[in-house]
């Protein structure tokens, strides 16, 4: 098993893109993502399902070494500062609407899933982060008031987890776990 392989332990026969999707923290700081690769994963998000075809998602892209990347790094908090700067790209996802409802948030989630699945199909990994200062993002990038930053996504190639701090390396090497399926199914009517 390589650093990038952590297949889901499941009895169901999942598509390999679903079974192999996980959120690493150990990114290869020497990997350079191409403009075409970045455009392709954003294009996958663009074609996500969208209620009333509103497409409420917005993206701000930063490639390691450019000003957008550095600006996004400056907004990260906590442990994210230890590993995310090694990613090849950082993508801010925002939602826009006159009034942001659960539908817009759901649609943005679908777009992020498509982005992550496309990245994995291209042998790239992603890690979504909620640990960032939203007010600082709005300030640094002059984000319009009608756009709500919801997540920053790290994109890149996986590297040796031993390069991480001990606590993060242990989490990286730990088996993937999920709640049992029976805990996720509502009982319905009897």
C-alpha positions in Angstrom: 0.0 0.0 0.0 1.4 3.4 -1.0 0.9 6.6 1.0 -2.0 7.5 -1.2 -3.9 4.2 -0.9 -6.3 4.0 2.0 -9.4 2.2 0.5 -12.6 2.2 2.5 -13.3 -1.0 4.4 -16.8 -1.9 3.2 -18.8 -4.9 2.3 -20.4 -3.0 -0.6 -18.7 -2.9 -4.0 -18.1 0.8 -4.3 -16.7 2.6 -7.3 -12.9 2.9 -6.8 -13.2 6.7 -6.9 -15.5 6.6 -3.9 -13.7 3.8 -2.1 -10.3 5.5 -2.4 -11.3 9.1 -1.6 -9.8 10.3 1.7 -8.4 13.5 3.0 -4.7 13.4 3.5 -2.6 16.1 5.3 0.7 15.0 4.0 1.1 16.7 0.6 4.2 16.7 -1.6 5.6 20.2 -1.5 7.5 19.6 -4.8 4.5 18.7 -6.9 3.3 21.5 -9.2 -0.3 21.4 -10.4 -0.8 22.6 -13.9 -3.3 25.3 -14.9 -5.1 22.7 -17.0 -5.4 20.3 -14.1 -6.8 23.0 -11.9 -9.2 24.1 -14.6 -10.4 20.5 -15.1 -11.3 19.9 -11.5 -13.2 23.3 -11.4 -15.0 22.3 -14.6 -16.2 19.1 -12.9 -17.6 21.3 -10.1 -19.3 23.5 -12.6 -21.3 20.6 -14.0 -22.7 19.5 -10.6 -26.4 19.3 -10.0 -27.9 22.6 -8.9 -31.4 23.4 -7.7 -33.1 25.6 -10.3 -29.7 25.6 -12.1 -28.7 28.5 -9.8 -25.1 27.4 -9.5 -24.5 29.3 -6.2 -20.9 28.1 -5.8 -17.9 30.5 -6.4 -14.2 29.5 -6.4 -11.0 31.4 -5.6 -8.0 29.6 -6.9 -4.4 29.7 -5.5 -1.4 27.7 -6.8 1.5 27.3 -4.4 3.8 30.3 -4.9 1.2 32.8 -6.2 -0.4 35.6 -4.3 -3.8 33.9 -3.9 -2.2 30.9 -2.4 -0.3 33.0 0.1 -3.4 35.0 0.9 -5.4 31.8 1.6 -2.6 30.4 3.8 -2.7 33.6 5.8 -6.3 32.9 6.6 -5.8 29.3 7.9 -6.0 28.4 11.5 -4.8 25.7 13.9 -3.1 22.5 12.6 -4.0 23.5 9.0 -1.1 25.9 9.1 1.3 22.9 9.7 0.4 21.0 6.5 -1.8 22.9 4.0 1.0 25.2 2.7 2.6 22.0 1.2 -0.4 21.4 -1.1 -0.1 22.2 -4.8 -3.2 24.4 -4.7 -5.8 25.9 -2.3 -9.3 26.5 -3.5 -11.7 28.7 -1.5 -15.4 27.8 -2.0 -18.0 30.4 -1.4 -21.8 30.5 -1.8 -23.7 33.3 -3.3 -27.4 34.0 -3.3 -29.8 36.8 -2.4 -30.5 34.7 0.7 -28.3 31.7 1.3 -30.5 28.7 2.3 -29.9 25.0 2.8 -30.4 24.5 -0.9 -27.5 26.6 -1.9 -25.3 25.0 0.8 -26.3 21.5 -0.5 -25.6 22.5 -4.1 -22.1 23.8 -3.1 -21.5 20.5 -1.3 -22.4 18.6 -4.5 -19.9 20.8 -6.4 -17.2 20.1 -3.9 -17.8 16.4 -4.2 -17.5 16.6 -8.0 -14.3 18.6 -7.6 -12.9 16.0 -5.2 -13.9 13.0 -7.3 -12.4 14.6 -10.5 -9.2 15.4 -8.6 -8.9 11.7 -7.5 -9.6 10.5 -11.1 -6.5 12.6 -12.0 -4.4 11.0 -9.2 -4.7 14.1 -7.0 -6.0 14.2 -3.5 -8.0 16.8 -1.7 -8.6 17.9 1.9 -11.5 20.2 2.9 -10.8 22.6 5.7 -13.3 24.6 7.9 -10.4 25.9 10.0 -9.9 29.3 8.6 -10.9 32.9 9.4 -13.8 33.8 7.2 -13.7 37.5 8.0 -10.0 37.6 7.1 -10.7 35.9 3.8 -13.3 38.5 3.0 -10.8 41.2 4.0 -7.7 39.9 2.2 -9.6 39.2 -1.1 -12.3 41.9 -0.9 -15.0 39.2 -1.2 -18.4 40.8 -1.9 -20.8 40.8 1.0 -23.2 38.4 -0.9 -20.6 35.6 -1.0 -20.2 33.4 2.1 -16.8 31.6 2.3 -17.5 28.0 3.4 -14.5 25.8 2.9 -10.9 25.9 1.7 -9.8 22.8 -0.2 -6.1 21.6 -0.4 -5.2 19.8 -3.6 -2.1 17.9 -4.5 -0.1 14.7 -4.4 0.3 12.7 -1.2 3.7 12.5 0.4 5.3 10.5 3.3 3.2 11.1 6.4 6.3 10.8 8.6 7.1 14.4 7.4 4.2 15.6 9.5 4.2 16.4 13.2 3.8 13.1 15.3 0.2 13.8 16.2 -0.8 14.5 12.6 1.3 11.6 11.2 -0.5 9.2 13.6 -3.9 10.5 12.3 -2.6 10.1 8.7 -1.6 6.5 9.2 -4.7 5.5 11.2 -7.3 3.3 9.5 -10.2 5.1 8.0 -13.4 4.7 10.0 -17.0 5.5 9.5 -20.2 5.0 11.6 -21.9 1.7 10.8 -24.4 1.8 8.1 -27.3 0.9 10.5 -26.6 4.1 12.4 -27.2 6.2 9.3 -30.5 4.7 8.2 -33.7 6.1 9.7 -36.2 3.5 10.8 -39.2 4.9 8.9 -42.7 3.6 9.5 -43.5 0.3 11.1 
